[in-house]
Amino acid sequence: MLDPFGSFALFQVLFVIMFIAVIVVTIVRVLTTSKSKVEESSKSEVIKEREVIKEIVKIRCPYCGHLYEETLDRCPHCGGKNA
C-alpha cells in the first residue's frame, strides 16, 4: 500500500529546496547588479575642480592714507579720487 502522507512530505521537502534556491539566485542577482551599478556610477562620475586665484592689490589714498582696493575709483574712507 502506498502511504498518502509520504508523497506529501516529499513534495514539501522539494518545495522548500526550490524556495531556498530561488531566494539564493535572487540574492546573487541583486548583489551582482548593485556591484555593476556602483562600478558604472564611479566610472561615469567625473569631478573636475578648478582653483581660481584672485590677486587683490591695495593702494594707499594720497589724501587720508587709508588702504583700499586698486579697482575702486574713489577711497571708501574719505572719498578722495584715485590718482
mmCIF file of the N, C-alpha and C atoms, coordinates in Angstrom:
data_MODEL
# 
_entry.id   MODEL 
# 
loop_
_atom_site.group_PDB 
_atom_site.id 
_atom_site.type_symbol 
_atom_site.label_atom_id 
_atom_site.label_alt_id 
_atom_site.label_comp_id 
_atom_site.label_asym_id 
_atom_site.label_entity_id 
_atom_site.label_seq_id 
_atom_site.pdbx_PDB_ins_code 
_atom_site.Cartn_x 
_atom_site.Cartn_y 
_atom_site.Cartn_z 
_atom_site.occupancy 
_atom_site.B_iso_or_equiv 
_atom_site.pdbx_formal_charge 
_atom_site.auth_seq_id 
_atom_site.auth_comp_id 
_atom_site.auth_asym_id 
_atom_site.auth_atom_id 
_atom_site.pdbx_PDB_model_num 
ATOM 1   N N  . MET A 1 1  ? 0.810  -1.185  0.000   1.00 0.00 ? 1  MET A N  1 
ATOM 2   C CA . MET A 1 1  ? 0.000  0.000   0.000   1.00 0.00 ? 1  MET A CA 1 
ATOM 3   C C  . MET A 1 1  ? 0.855  1.252   0.000   1.00 0.00 ? 1  MET A C  1 
ATOM 4   N N  . LEU A 1 2  ? 0.376  2.233   -0.702  1.00 0.00 ? 2  LEU A N  1 
ATOM 5   C CA . LEU A 1 2  ? 1.083  3.499   -0.774  1.00 0.00 ? 2  LEU A CA 1 
ATOM 6   C C  . LEU A 1 2  ? 0.704  4.370   0.418   1.00 0.00 ? 2  LEU A C  1 
ATOM 7   N N  . ASP A 1 3  ? 1.713  5.003   0.936   1.00 0.00 ? 3  ASP A N  1 
ATOM 8   C CA . ASP A 1 3  ? 1.487  5.916   2.068   1.00 0.00 ? 3  ASP A CA 1 
ATOM 9   C C  . ASP A 1 3  ? 1.114  7.286   1.503   1.00 0.00 ? 3  ASP A C  1 
ATOM 10  N N  . PRO A 1 4  ? -0.104 7.761   1.710   1.00 0.00 ? 4  PRO A N  1 
ATOM 11  C CA . PRO A 1 4  ? -0.506 9.037   1.127   1.00 0.00 ? 4  PRO A CA 1 
ATOM 12  C C  . PRO A 1 4  ? 0.269  10.224  1.708   1.00 0.00 ? 4  PRO A C  1 
ATOM 13  N N  . PHE A 1 5  ? 0.711  10.134  2.947   1.00 0.00 ? 5  PHE A N  1 
ATOM 14  C CA . PHE A 1 5  ? 1.420  11.244  3.578   1.00 0.00 ? 5  PHE A CA 1 
ATOM 15  C C  . PHE A 1 5  ? 2.901  11.253  3.209   1.00 0.00 ? 5  PHE A C  1 
ATOM 16  N N  . GLY A 1 6  ? 3.446  10.132  2.778   1.00 0.00 ? 6  GLY A N  1 
ATOM 17  C CA . GLY A 1 6  ? 4.852  10.064  2.382   1.00 0.00 ? 6  GLY A CA 1 
ATOM 18  C C  . GLY A 1 6  ? 5.122  10.897  1.144   1.00 0.00 ? 6  GLY A C  1 
ATOM 19  N N  . SER A 1 7  ? 4.253  10.818  0.155   1.00 0.00 ? 7  SER A N  1 
ATOM 20  C CA . SER A 1 7  ? 4.451  11.608  -1.056  1.00 0.00 ? 7  SER A CA 1 
ATOM 21  C C  . SER A 1 7  ? 4.236  13.098  -0.772  1.00 0.00 ? 7  SER A C  1 
ATOM 22  N N  . PHE A 1 8  ? 3.358  13.428  0.154   1.00 0.00 ? 8  PHE A N  1 
ATOM 23  C CA . PHE A 1 8  ? 3.132  14.819  0.524   1.00 0.00 ? 8  PHE A CA 1 
ATOM 24  C C  . PHE A 1 8  ? 4.362  15.383  1.226   1.00 0.00 ? 8  PHE A C  1 
ATOM 25  N N  . ALA A 1 9  ? 4.986  14.583  2.095   1.00 0.00 ? 9  ALA A N  1 
ATOM 26  C CA . ALA A 1 9  ? 6.199  15.027  2.797   1.00 0.00 ? 9  ALA A CA 1 
ATOM 27  C C  . ALA A 1 9  ? 7.333  15.241  1.789   1.00 0.00 ? 9  ALA A C  1 
ATOM 28  N N  . LEU A 1 10 ? 7.435  14.363  0.798   1.00 0.00 ? 10 LEU A N  1 
ATOM 29  C CA . LEU A 1 10 ? 8.449  14.506  -0.232  1.00 0.00 ? 10 LEU A CA 1 
ATOM 30  C C  . LEU A 1 10 ? 8.202  15.791  -1.029  1.00 0.00 ? 10 LEU A C  1 
ATOM 31  N N  . PHE A 1 11 ? 6.948  16.078  -1.332  1.00 0.00 ? 11 PHE A N  1 
ATOM 32  C CA . PHE A 1 11 ? 6.584  17.300  -2.038  1.00 0.00 ? 11 PHE A CA 1 
ATOM 33  C C  . PHE A 1 11 ? 6.972  18.534  -1.218  1.00 0.00 ? 11 PHE A C  1 
ATOM 34  N N  . GLN A 1 12 ? 6.756  18.480  0.089   1.00 0.00 ? 12 GLN A N  1 
ATOM 35  C CA . GLN A 1 12 ? 7.110  19.609  0.953   1.00 0.00 ? 12 GLN A CA 1 
ATOM 36  C C  . GLN A 1 12 ? 8.623  19.846  0.960   1.00 0.00 ? 12 GLN A C  1 
ATOM 37  N N  . VAL A 1 13 ? 9.387  18.764  1.024   1.00 0.00 ? 13 VAL A N  1 
ATOM 38  C CA . VAL A 1 13 ? 10.843 18.892  1.042   1.00 0.00 ? 13 VAL A CA 1 
ATOM 39  C C  . VAL A 1 13 ? 11.320 19.495  -0.282  1.00 0.00 ? 13 VAL A C  1 
ATOM 40  N N  . LEU A 1 14 ? 10.797 19.028  -1.397  1.00 0.00 ? 14 LEU A N  1 
ATOM 41  C CA . LEU A 1 14 ? 11.184 19.570  -2.693  1.00 0.00 ? 14 LEU A CA 1 
ATOM 42  C C  . LEU A 1 14 ? 10.784 21.038  -2.833  1.00 0.00 ? 14 LEU A C  1 
ATOM 43  N N  . PHE A 1 15 ? 9.619  21.367  -2.322  1.00 0.00 ? 15 PHE A N  1 
ATOM 44  C CA . PHE A 1 15 ? 9.152  22.753  -2.371  1.00 0.00 ? 15 PHE A CA 1 
ATOM 45  C C  . PHE A 1 15 ? 10.086 23.662  -1.571  1.00 0.00 ? 15 PHE A C  1 
ATOM 46  N N  . VAL A 1 16 ? 10.495 23.234  -0.396  1.00 0.00 ? 16 VAL A N  1 
ATOM 47  C CA . VAL A 1 16 ? 11.394 24.035  0.439   1.00 0.00 ? 16 VAL A CA 1 
ATOM 48  C C  . VAL A 1 16 ? 12.742 24.196  -0.254  1.00 0.00 ? 16 VAL A C  1 
ATOM 49  N N  . ILE A 1 17 ? 13.259 23.137  -0.872  1.00 0.00 ? 17 ILE A N  1 
ATOM 50  C CA . ILE A 1 17 ? 14.545 23.223  -1.576  1.00 0.00 ? 17 ILE A CA 1 
ATOM 51  C C  . ILE A 1 17 ? 14.441 24.196  -2.748  1.00 0.00 ? 17 ILE A C  1 
ATOM 52  N N  . MET A 1 18 ? 13.369 24.118  -3.509  1.00 0.00 ? 18 MET A N  1 
ATOM 53  C CA . MET A 1 18 ? 13.188 25.031  -4.634  1.00 0.00 ? 18 MET A CA 1 
ATOM 54  C C  . MET A 1 18 ? 13.041 26.478  -4.152  1.00 0.00 ? 18 MET A C  1 
ATOM 55  N N  . PHE A 1 19 ? 12.323 26.667  -3.047  1.00 0.00 ? 19 PHE A N  1 
ATOM 56  C CA . PHE A 1 19 ? 12.130 28.003  -2.485  1.00 0.00 ? 19 PHE A CA 1 
ATOM 57  C C  . PHE A 1 19 ? 13.474 28.605  -2.072  1.00 0.00 ? 19 PHE A C  1 
ATOM 58  N N  . ILE A 1 20 ? 14.303 27.816  -1.407  1.00 0.00 ? 20 ILE A N  1 
ATOM 59  C CA . ILE A 1 20 ? 15.628 28.293  -0.982  1.00 0.00 ? 20 ILE A CA 1 
ATOM 60  C C  . ILE A 1 20 ? 16.492 28.603  -2.206  1.00 0.00 ? 20 ILE A C  1 
ATOM 61  N N  . ALA A 1 21 ? 16.413 27.772  -3.239  1.00 0.00 ? 21 ALA A N  1 
ATOM 62  C CA . ALA A 1 21 ? 17.204 28.003  -4.450  1.00 0.00 ? 21 ALA A CA 1 
ATOM 63  C C  . ALA A 1 21 ? 16.787 29.315  -5.116  1.00 0.00 ? 21 ALA A C  1 
ATOM 64  N N  . VAL A 1 22 ? 15.505 29.592  -5.169  1.00 0.00 ? 22 VAL A N  1 
ATOM 65  C CA . VAL A 1 22 ? 15.023 30.840  -5.769  1.00 0.00 ? 22 VAL A CA 1 
ATOM 66  C C  . VAL A 1 22 ? 15.516 32.034  -4.968  1.00 0.00 ? 22 VAL A C  1 
ATOM 67  N N  . ILE A 1 23 ? 15.508 31.943  -3.649  1.00 0.00 ? 23 ILE A N  1 
ATOM 68  C CA . ILE A 1 23 ? 15.975 33.039  -2.796  1.00 0.00 ? 23 ILE A CA 1 
ATOM 69  C C  . ILE A 1 23 ? 17.464 33.275  -3.022  1.00 0.00 ? 23 ILE A C  1 
ATOM 70  N N  . VAL A 1 24 ? 18.252 32.205  -3.084  1.00 0.00 ? 24 VAL A N  1 
ATOM 71  C CA . VAL A 1 24 ? 19.695 32.343  -3.286  1.00 0.00 ? 24 VAL A CA 1 
ATOM 72  C C  . VAL A 1 24 ? 19.985 32.971  -4.649  1.00 0.00 ? 24 VAL A C  1 
ATOM 73  N N  . VAL A 1 25 ? 19.302 32.524  -5.687  1.00 0.00 ? 25 VAL A N  1 
ATOM 74  C CA . VAL A 1 25 ? 19.518 33.091  -7.023  1.00 0.00 ? 25 VAL A CA 1 
ATOM 75  C C  . VAL A 1 25 ? 19.138 34.569  -7.039  1.00 0.00 ? 25 VAL A C  1 
ATOM 76  N N  . THR A 1 26 ? 18.061 34.933  -6.392  1.00 0.00 ? 26 THR A N  1 
ATOM 77  C CA . THR A 1 26 ? 17.626 36.328  -6.338  1.00 0.00 ? 26 THR A CA 1 
ATOM 78  C C  . THR A 1 26 ? 18.664 37.193  -5.620  1.00 0.00 ? 26 THR A C  1 
ATOM 79  N N  . ILE A 1 27 ? 19.184 36.703  -4.507  1.00 0.00 ? 27 ILE A N  1 
ATOM 80  C CA . ILE A 1 27 ? 20.191 37.458  -3.751  1.00 0.00 ? 27 ILE A CA 1 
ATOM 81  C C  . ILE A 1 27 ? 21.451 37.642  -4.589  1.00 0.00 ? 27 ILE A C  1 
ATOM 82  N N  . VAL A 1 28 ? 21.879 36.601  -5.277  1.00 0.00 ? 28 VAL A N  1 
ATOM 83  C CA . VAL A 1 28 ? 23.083 36.692  -6.107  1.00 0.00 ? 28 VAL A CA 1 
ATOM 84  C C  . VAL A 1 28 ? 22.873 37.704  -7.229  1.00 0.00 ? 28 VAL A C  1 
ATOM 85  N N  . ARG A 1 29 ? 21.711 37.707  -7.859  1.00 0.00 ? 29 ARG A N  1 
ATOM 86  C CA . ARG A 1 29 ? 21.434 38.668  -8.934  1.00 0.00 ? 29 ARG A CA 1 
ATOM 87  C C  . ARG A 1 29 ? 21.427 40.096  -8.413  1.00 0.00 ? 29 ARG A C  1 
ATOM 88  N N  . VAL A 1 30 ? 20.829 40.301  -7.250  1.00 0.00 ? 30 VAL A N  1 
ATOM 89  C CA . VAL A 1 30 ? 20.775 41.650  -6.674  1.00 0.00 ? 30 VAL A CA 1 
ATOM 90  C C  . VAL A 1 30 ? 22.180 42.136  -6.345  1.00 0.00 ? 30 VAL A C  1 
ATOM 91  N N  . LEU A 1 31 ? 22.995 41.282  -5.764  1.00 0.00 ? 31 LEU A N  1 
ATOM 92  C CA . LEU A 1 31 ? 24.348 41.686  -5.398  1.00 0.00 ? 31 LEU A CA 1 
ATOM 93  C C  . LEU A 1 31 ? 25.201 41.982  -6.625  1.00 0.00 ? 31 LEU A C  1 
ATOM 94  N N  . THR A 1 32 ? 25.112 41.173  -7.650  1.00 0.00 ? 32 THR A N  1 
ATOM 95  C CA . THR A 1 32 ? 25.915 41.431  -8.846  1.00 0.00 ? 32 THR A CA 1 
ATOM 96  C C  . THR A 1 32 ? 25.416 42.665  -9.589  1.00 0.00 ? 32 THR A C  1 
ATOM 97  N N  . THR A 1 33 ? 24.122 42.891  -9.592  1.00 0.00 ? 33 THR A N  1 
ATOM 98  C CA . THR A 1 33 ? 23.572 44.077  -10.255 1.00 0.00 ? 33 THR A CA 1 
ATOM 99  C C  . THR A 1 33 ? 23.992 45.338  -9.517  1.00 0.00 ? 33 THR A C  1 
ATOM 100 N N  . SER A 1 34 ? 23.933 45.339  -8.187  1.00 0.00 ? 34 SER A N  1 
ATOM 101 C CA . SER A 1 34 ? 24.305 46.526  -7.430  1.00 0.00 ? 34 SER A CA 1 
ATOM 102 C C  . SER A 1 34 ? 25.802 46.794  -7.552  1.00 0.00 ? 34 SER A C  1 
ATOM 103 N N  . LYS A 1 35 ? 26.641 45.753  -7.626  1.00 0.00 ? 35 LYS A N  1 
ATOM 104 C CA . LYS A 1 35 ? 28.066 45.949  -7.805  1.00 0.00 ? 35 LYS A CA 1 
ATOM 105 C C  . LYS A 1 35 ? 28.358 46.607  -9.141  1.00 0.00 ? 35 LYS A C  1 
ATOM 106 N N  . SER A 1 36 ? 27.716 46.127  -10.196 1.00 0.00 ? 36 SER A N  1 
ATOM 107 C CA . SER A 1 36 ? 27.965 46.695  -11.516 1.00 0.00 ? 36 SER A CA 1 
ATOM 108 C C  . SER A 1 36 ? 27.457 48.133  -11.596 1.00 0.00 ? 36 SER A C  1 
ATOM 109 N N  . LYS A 1 37 ? 26.353 48.445  -10.921 1.00 0.00 ? 37 LYS A N  1 
ATOM 110 C CA . LYS A 1 37 ? 25.853 49.817  -10.913 1.00 0.00 ? 37 LYS A CA 1 
ATOM 111 C C  . LYS A 1 37 ? 26.809 50.742  -10.188 1.00 0.00 ? 37 LYS A C  1 
ATOM 112 N N  . VAL A 1 38 ? 27.388 50.257  -9.069  1.00 0.00 ? 38 VAL A N  1 
ATOM 113 C CA . VAL A 1 38 ? 28.338 51.068  -8.319  1.00 0.00 ? 38 VAL A CA 1 
ATOM 114 C C  . VAL A 1 38 ? 29.581 51.311  -9.169  1.00 0.00 ? 38 VAL A C  1 
ATOM 115 N N  . GLU A 1 39 ? 30.062 50.278  -9.864  1.00 0.00 ? 39 GLU A N  1 
ATOM 116 C CA . GLU A 1 39 ? 31.230 50.443  -10.715 1.00 0.00 ? 39 GLU A CA 1 
ATOM 117 C C  . GLU A 1 39 ? 30.942 51.405  -11.860 1.00 0.00 ? 39 GLU A C  1 
ATOM 118 N N  . GLU A 1 40 ? 29.764 51.301  -12.468 1.00 0.00 ? 40 GLU A N  1 
ATOM 119 C CA . GLU A 1 40 ? 29.403 52.191  -13.565 1.00 0.00 ? 40 GLU A CA 1 
ATOM 120 C C  . GLU A 1 40 ? 29.281 53.626  -13.089 1.00 0.00 ? 40 GLU A C  1 
ATOM 121 N N  . SER A 1 41 ? 28.660 53.825  -11.922 1.00 0.00 ? 41 SER A N  1 
ATOM 122 C CA . SER A 1 41 ? 28.485 55.191  -11.425 1.00 0.00 ? 41 SER A CA 1 
ATOM 123 C C  . SER A 1 41 ? 29.816 55.802  -11.034 1.00 0.00 ? 41 SER A C  1 
ATOM 124 N N  . SER A 1 42 ? 30.739 54.999  -10.505 1.00 0.00 ? 42 SER A N  1 
ATOM 125 C CA . SER A 1 42 ? 32.032 55.549  -10.140 1.00 0.00 ? 42 SER A CA 1 
ATOM 126 C C  . SER A 1 42 ? 32.856 55.850  -11.382 1.00 0.00 ? 42 SER A C  1 
ATOM 127 N N  . LYS A 1 43 ? 32.654 55.099  -12.462 1.00 0.00 ? 43 LYS A N  1 
ATOM 128 C CA . LYS A 1 43 ? 33.381 55.359  -13.694 1.00 0.00 ? 43 LYS A CA 1 
ATOM 129 C C  . LYS A 1 43 ? 32.816 56.572  -14.415 1.00 0.00 ? 43 LYS A C  1 
ATOM 130 N N  . SER A 1 44 ? 31.512 56.729  -14.424 1.00 0.00 ? 44 SER A N  1 
ATOM 131 C CA . SER A 1 44 ? 30.898 57.805  -15.180 1.00 0.00 ? 44 SER A CA 1 
ATOM 132 C C  . SER A 1 44 ? 30.911 59.136  -14.429 1.00 0.00 ? 44 SER A C  1 
ATOM 133 N N  . GLU A 1 45 ? 31.140 59.105  -13.146 1.00 0.00 ? 45 GLU A N  1 
ATOM 134 C CA . GLU A 1 45 ? 31.127 60.332  -12.360 1.00 0.00 ? 45 GLU A CA 1 
ATOM 135 C C  . GLU A 1 45 ? 32.524 60.933  -12.343 1.00 0.00 ? 45 GLU A C  1 
ATOM 136 N N  . VAL A 1 46 ? 32.686 62.051  -13.027 1.00 0.00 ? 46 VAL A N  1 
ATOM 137 C CA . VAL A 1 46 ? 33.969 62.723  -13.108 1.00 0.00 ? 46 VAL A CA 1 
ATOM 138 C C  . VAL A 1 46 ? 33.830 64.058  -12.403 1.00 0.00 ? 46 VAL A C  1 
ATOM 139 N N  . ILE A 1 47 ? 34.707 64.282  -11.477 1.00 0.00 ? 47 ILE A N  1 
ATOM 140 C CA . ILE A 1 47 ? 34.679 65.537  -10.725 1.00 0.00 ? 47 ILE A CA 1 
ATOM 141 C C  . ILE A 1 47 ? 35.861 66.373  -11.184 1.00 0.00 ? 47 ILE A C  1 
ATOM 142 N N  . LYS A 1 48 ? 35.554 67.545  -11.706 1.00 0.00 ? 48 LYS A N  1 
ATOM 143 C CA . LYS A 1 48 ? 36.596 68.451  -12.150 1.00 0.00 ? 48 LYS A CA 1 
ATOM 144 C C  . LYS A 1 48 ? 36.622 69.635  -11.205 1.00 0.00 ? 48 LYS A C  1 
ATOM 145 N N  . GLU A 1 49 ? 37.806 69.940  -10.742 1.00 0.00 ? 49 GLU A N  1 
ATOM 146 C CA . GLU A 1 49 ? 37.968 71.083  -9.855  1.00 0.00 ? 49 GLU A CA 1 
ATOM 147 C C  . GLU A 1 49 ? 38.890 72.090  -10.520 1.00 0.00 ? 49 GLU A C  1 
ATOM 148 N N  . ARG A 1 50 ? 38.589 73.333  -10.295 1.00 0.00 ? 50 ARG A N  1 
ATOM 149 C CA . ARG A 1 50 ? 39.414 74.386  -10.833 1.00 0.00 ? 50 ARG A CA 1 
ATOM 150 C C  . ARG A 1 50 ? 39.598 75.430  -9.766  1.00 0.00 ? 50 ARG A C  1 
ATOM 151 N N  . GLU A 1 51 ? 40.825 75.764  -9.515  1.00 0.00 ? 51 GLU A N  1 
ATOM 152 C CA . GLU A 1 51 ? 41.121 76.741  -8.483  1.00 0.00 ? 51 GLU A CA 1 
ATOM 153 C C  . GLU A 1 51 ? 41.346 78.093  -9.138  1.00 0.00 ? 51 GLU A C  1 
ATOM 154 N N  . VAL A 1 52 ? 40.623 79.082  -8.671  1.00 0.00 ? 52 VAL A N  1 
ATOM 155 C CA . VAL A 1 52 ? 40.748 80.436  -9.195  1.00 0.00 ? 52 VAL A CA 1 
ATOM 156 C C  . VAL A 1 52 ? 41.474 81.269  -8.154  1.00 0.00 ? 52 VAL A C  1 
ATOM 157 N N  . ILE A 1 53 ? 42.566 81.839  -8.589  1.00 0.00 ? 53 ILE A N  1 
ATOM 158 C CA . ILE A 1 53 ? 43.346 82.681  -7.682  1.00 0.00 ? 53 ILE A CA 1 
ATOM 159 C C  . ILE A 1 53 ? 43.134 84.130  -8.101  1.00 0.00 ? 53 ILE A C  1 
ATOM 160 N N  . LYS A 1 54 ? 42.654 84.919  -7.165  1.00 0.00 ? 54 LYS A N  1 
ATOM 161 C CA . LYS A 1 54 ? 42.405 86.327  -7.444  1.00 0.00 ? 54 LYS A CA 1 
ATOM 162 C C  . LYS A 1 54 ? 43.380 87.146  -6.612  1.00 0.00 ? 54 LYS A C  1 
ATOM 163 N N  . GLU A 1 55 ? 44.101 87.989  -7.298  1.00 0.00 ? 55 GLU A N  1 
ATOM 164 C CA . GLU A 1 55 ? 45.067 88.828  -6.615  1.00 0.00 ? 55 GLU A CA 1 
ATOM 165 C C  . GLU A 1 55 ? 44.420 90.166  -6.300  1.00 0.00 ? 55 GLU A C  1 
ATOM 166 N N  . ILE A 1 56 ? 44.475 90.550  -5.049  1.00 0.00 ? 56 ILE A N  1 
ATOM 167 C CA . ILE A 1 56 ? 43.890 91.825  -4.629  1.00 0.00 ? 56 ILE A CA 1 
ATOM 168 C C  . ILE A 1 56 ? 45.046 92.783  -4.324  1.00 0.00 ? 56 ILE A C  1 
ATOM 169 N N  . VAL A 1 57 ? 45.098 93.855  -5.100  1.00 0.00 ? 57 VAL A N  1 
ATOM 170 C CA . VAL A 1 57 ? 46.140 94.860  -4.910  1.00 0.00 ? 57 VAL A CA 1 
ATOM 171 C C  . VAL A 1 57 ? 45.512 96.063  -4.225  1.00 0.00 ? 57 VAL A C  1 
ATOM 172 N N  . LYS A 1 58 ? 46.161 96.490  -3.145  1.00 0.00 ? 58 LYS A N  1 
ATOM 173 C CA . LYS A 1 58 ? 45.650 97.658  -2.419  1.00 0.00 ? 58 LYS A CA 1 
ATOM 174 C C  . LYS A 1 58 ? 46.618 98.813  -2.597  1.00 0.00 ? 58 LYS A C  1 
ATOM 175 N N  . ILE A 1 59 ? 46.022 99.970  -2.711  1.00 0.00 ? 59 ILE A N  1 
ATOM 176 C CA . ILE A 1 59 ? 46.831 101.190 -2.816  1.00 0.00 ? 59 ILE A CA 1 
ATOM 177 C C  . ILE A 1 59 ? 46.483 102.116 -1.650  1.00 0.00 ? 59 ILE A C  1 
ATOM 178 N N  . ARG A 1 60 ? 47.408 103.036 -1.375  1.00 0.00 ? 60 ARG A N  1 
ATOM 179 C CA . ARG A 1 60 ? 47.201 103.977 -0.268  1.00 0.00 ? 60 ARG A CA 1 
ATOM 180 C C  . ARG A 1 60 ? 46.634 105.281 -0.825  1.00 0.00 ? 60 ARG A C  1 
ATOM 181 N N  . CYS A 1 61 ? 45.596 105.761 -0.157  1.00 0.00 ? 61 CYS A N  1 
ATOM 182 C CA . CYS A 1 61 ? 44.961 107.017 -0.559  1.00 0.00 ? 61 CYS A CA 1 
ATOM 183 C C  . CYS A 1 61 ? 45.948 108.171 -0.299  1.00 0.00 ? 61 CYS A C  1 
ATOM 184 N N  . PRO A 1 62 ? 46.161 109.034 -1.303  1.00 0.00 ? 62 PRO A N  1 
ATOM 185 C CA . PRO A 1 62 ? 47.098 110.149 -1.105  1.00 0.00 ? 62 PRO A CA 1 
ATOM 186 C C  . PRO A 1 62 ? 46.553 111.228 -0.170  1.00 0.00 ? 62 PRO A C  1 
ATOM 187 N N  . TYR A 1 63 ? 45.242 111.188 0.098   1.00 0.00 ? 63 TYR A N  1 
ATOM 188 C CA . TYR A 1 63 ? 44.632 112.217 0.951   1.00 0.00 ? 63 TYR A CA 1 
ATOM 189 C C  . TYR A 1 63 ? 44.563 111.809 2.418   1.00 0.00 ? 63 TYR A C  1 
ATOM 190 N N  . CYS A 1 64 ? 44.111 110.565 2.692   1.00 0.00 ? 64 CYS A N  1 
ATOM 191 C CA . CYS A 1 64 ? 43.948 110.158 4.091   1.00 0.00 ? 64 CYS A CA 1 
ATOM 192 C C  . CYS A 1 64 ? 44.891 109.023 4.509   1.00 0.00 ? 64 CYS A C  1 
ATOM 193 N N  . GLY A 1 65 ? 45.526 108.365 3.553   1.00 0.00 ? 65 GLY A N  1 
ATOM 194 C CA . GLY A 1 65 ? 46.469 107.296 3.880   1.00 0.00 ? 65 GLY A CA 1 
ATOM 195 C C  . GLY A 1 65 ? 45.814 105.937 4.083   1.00 0.00 ? 65 GLY A C  1 
ATOM 196 N N  . HIS A 1 66 ? 44.518 105.857 3.880   1.00 0.00 ? 66 HIS A N  1 
ATOM 197 C CA . HIS A 1 66 ? 43.778 104.606 4.057   1.00 0.00 ? 66 HIS A CA 1 
ATOM 198 C C  . HIS A 1 66 ? 44.066 103.657 2.884   1.00 0.00 ? 66 HIS A C  1 
ATOM 199 N N  . LEU A 1 67 ? 44.190 102.344 3.153   1.00 0.00 ? 67 LEU A N  1 
ATOM 200 C CA . LEU A 1 67 ? 44.398 101.368 2.089   1.00 0.00 ? 67 LEU A CA 1 
ATOM 201 C C  . LEU A 1 67 ? 43.060 100.931 1.523   1.00 0.00 ? 67 LEU A C  1 
ATOM 202 N N  . TYR A 1 68 ? 42.965 100.858 0.187   1.00 0.00 ? 68 TYR A N  1 
ATOM 203 C CA . TYR A 1 68 ? 41.749 100.376 -0.457  1.00 0.00 ? 68 TYR A CA 1 
ATOM 204 C C  . TYR A 1 68 ? 42.132 99.653  -1.750  1.00 0.00 ? 68 TYR A C  1 
ATOM 205 N N  . GLU A 1 69 ? 41.186 98.900  -2.299  1.00 0.00 ? 69 GLU A N  1 
ATOM 206 C CA . GLU A 1 69 ? 41.458 98.100  -3.492  1.00 0.00 ? 69 GLU A CA 1 
ATOM 207 C C  . GLU A 1 69 ? 41.713 98.990  -4.694  1.00 0.00 ? 69 GLU A C  1 
ATOM 208 N N  . GLU A 1 70 ? 42.611 98.509  -5.536  1.00 0.00 ? 70 GLU A N  1 
ATOM 209 C CA . GLU A 1 70 ? 43.018 99.251  -6.717  1.00 0.00 ? 70 GLU A CA 1 
ATOM 210 C C  . GLU A 1 70 ? 41.872 99.437  -7.715  1.00 0.00 ? 70 GLU A C  1 
ATOM 211 N N  . THR A 1 71 ? 40.902 98.533  -7.696  1.00 0.00 ? 71 THR A N  1 
ATOM 212 C CA . THR A 1 71 ? 39.800 98.586  -8.661  1.00 0.00 ? 71 THR A CA 1 
ATOM 213 C C  . THR A 1 71 ? 38.799 99.699  -8.363  1.00 0.00 ? 71 THR A C  1 
ATOM 214 N N  . LEU A 1 72 ? 38.821 100.258 -7.173  1.00 0.00 ? 72 LEU A N  1 
ATOM 215 C CA . LEU A 1 72 ? 37.879 101.323 -6.811  1.00 0.00 ? 72 LEU A CA 1 
ATOM 216 C C  . LEU A 1 72 ? 38.350 102.660 -7.383  1.00 0.00 ? 72 LEU A C  1 
ATOM 217 N N  . ASP A 1 73 ? 37.392 103.495 -7.767  1.00 0.00 ? 73 ASP A N  1 
ATOM 218 C CA . ASP A 1 73 ? 37.720 104.815 -8.321  1.00 0.00 ? 73 ASP A CA 1 
ATOM 219 C C  . ASP A 1 73 ? 37.995 105.839 -7.232  1.00 0.00 ? 73 ASP A C  1 
ATOM 220 N N  . ARG A 1 74 ? 37.328 105.657 -6.108  1.00 0.00 ? 74 ARG A N  1 
ATOM 221 C CA . ARG A 1 74 ? 37.471 106.616 -5.001  1.00 0.00 ? 74 ARG A CA 1 
ATOM 222 C C  . ARG A 1 74 ? 37.765 105.876 -3.709  1.00 0.00 ? 74 ARG A C  1 
ATOM 223 N N  . CYS A 1 75 ? 38.379 106.529 -2.795  1.00 0.00 ? 75 CYS A N  1 
ATOM 224 C CA . CYS A 1 75 ? 38.683 105.966 -1.478  1.00 0.00 ? 75 CYS A CA 1 
ATOM 225 C C  . CYS A 1 75 ? 37.376 105.814 -0.702  1.00 0.00 ? 75 CYS A C  1 
ATOM 226 N N  . PRO A 1 76 ? 37.081 104.609 -0.186  1.00 0.00 ? 76 PRO A N  1 
ATOM 227 C CA . PRO A 1 76 ? 35.839 104.441 0.560   1.00 0.00 ? 76 PRO A CA 1 
ATOM 228 C C  . PRO A 1 76 ? 35.863 105.134 1.926   1.00 0.00 ? 76 PRO A C  1 
ATOM 229 N N  . HIS A 1 77 ? 37.028 105.560 2.367   1.00 0.00 ? 77 HIS A N  1 
ATOM 230 C CA . HIS A 1 77 ? 37.147 106.183 3.673   1.00 0.00 ? 77 HIS A CA 1 
ATOM 231 C C  . HIS A 1 77 ? 36.882 107.696 3.613   1.00 0.00 ? 77 HIS A C  1 
ATOM 232 N N  . CYS A 1 78 ? 37.569 108.372 2.668   1.00 0.00 ? 78 CYS A N  1 
ATOM 233 C CA . CYS A 1 78 ? 37.420 109.827 2.611   1.00 0.00 ? 78 CYS A CA 1 
ATOM 234 C C  . CYS A 1 78 ? 36.758 110.318 1.323   1.00 0.00 ? 78 CYS A C  1 
ATOM 235 N N  . GLY A 1 79 ? 36.664 109.457 0.298   1.00 0.00 ? 79 GLY A N  1 
ATOM 236 C CA . GLY A 1 79 ? 36.035 109.853 -0.942  1.00 0.00 ? 79 GLY A CA 1 
ATOM 237 C C  . GLY A 1 79 ? 36.995 110.483 -1.927  1.00 0.00 ? 79 GLY A C  1 
ATOM 238 N N  . GLY A 1 80 ? 38.282 110.499 -1.600  1.00 0.00 ? 80 GLY A N  1 
ATOM 239 C CA . GLY A 1 80 ? 39.287 111.091 -2.488  1.00 0.00 ? 80 GLY A CA 1 
ATOM 240 C C  . GLY A 1 80 ? 39.409 110.297 -3.771  1.00 0.00 ? 80 GLY A C  1 
ATOM 241 N N  . LYS A 1 81 ? 39.659 110.996 -4.862  1.00 0.00 ? 81 LYS A N  1 
ATOM 242 C CA . LYS A 1 81 ? 39.733 110.376 -6.170  1.00 0.00 ? 81 LYS A CA 1 
ATOM 243 C C  . LYS A 1 81 ? 41.075 109.644 -6.345  1.00 0.00 ? 81 LYS A C  1 
ATOM 244 N N  . ASN A 1 82 ? 41.008 108.490 -7.045  1.00 0.00 ? 82 ASN A N  1 
ATOM 245 C CA . ASN A 1 82 ? 42.204 107.712 -7.320  1.00 0.00 ? 82 ASN A CA 1 
ATOM 246 C C  . ASN A 1 82 ? 43.078 108.469 -8.308  1.00 0.00 ? 82 ASN A C  1 
ATOM 247 N N  . ALA A 1 83 ? 44.335 108.560 -7.998  1.00 0.00 ? 83 ALA A N  1 
ATOM 248 C CA . ALA A 1 83 ? 45.241 109.347 -8.837  1.00 0.00 ? 83 ALA A CA 1 
ATOM 249 C C  . ALA A 1 83 ? 45.572 108.656 -10.127 1.00 0.00 ? 83 ALA A C  1 
# 
